[in-house]
């Protein structure tokens, strides 16, 4: 299934939300990656909307950021 322009915009919005939460918590990509056992480059790709993260990946990010998944969509 191809990603549409609208989908790409949604991924960018999600990534922006994740990045703003990470920065508000004072975490670097490297620090967050260490907390959730993911490489900083893949987290960065999520934050800029380059990849469509799985539900489980989002759960890990939320765990590391100490937020509930619903907080990403409020």
VENFENRA-V946120 format. One record per residue. RES is the residue in one letter. PSI is psi in degrees with one decimal (* if undefined). BURIAL is b if it has 16 or more other ideal C-beta (glycine too) atoms within 10 Angstrom, else e. Layout:
res;psi;burial
RES;PSI;BURIAL
RES;PSI;BURIAL
//
This chain:
res;psi;burial
X;125.4;e
X;146.1;e
X;125.3;e
X;170.8;e
X;-40.0;e
X;-43.3;e
X;-43.5;e
X;-40.9;e
X;-40.4;e
X;-41.7;e
X;-38.1;b
X;-40.5;e
X;-44.0;e
X;-45.8;b
X;-41.2;b
X;-40.6;e
X;-46.0;b
X;-44.6;b
X;-42.8;b
X;-36.9;e
X;-44.8;b
X;-46.5;b
X;-38.6;e
X;-30.5;e
X;-4.8;e
X;27.0;e
X;140.0;b
X;167.1;e
X;-40.5;b
X;-43.3;e
X;-44.5;e
X;-42.4;b
X;-41.9;b
X;-42.4;e
X;-34.7;e
X;6.3;e
X;45.7;e
X;151.2;b
X;143.0;e
X;-32.8;e
X;-40.3;e
X;-35.7;e
X;-42.4;b
X;-40.8;e
X;-35.0;e
X;-44.9;b
X;-30.2;b
X;-1.0;e
X;19.3;b
X;-22.9;e
X;156.2;e
X;101.1;e
X;148.6;b
X;165.2;e
X;-44.2;e
X;-37.0;e
X;-43.9;b
X;-39.5;e
X;-41.2;e
X;-44.2;b
X;-44.6;b
X;-38.3;b
X;-46.8;e
X;-33.8;b
X;-6.2;b
X;47.4;e
X;162.1;b
X;148.9;e
X;-32.2;e
X;-23.9;e
X;-23.2;e
X;-19.9;b
X;2.5;e
X;*;e
//
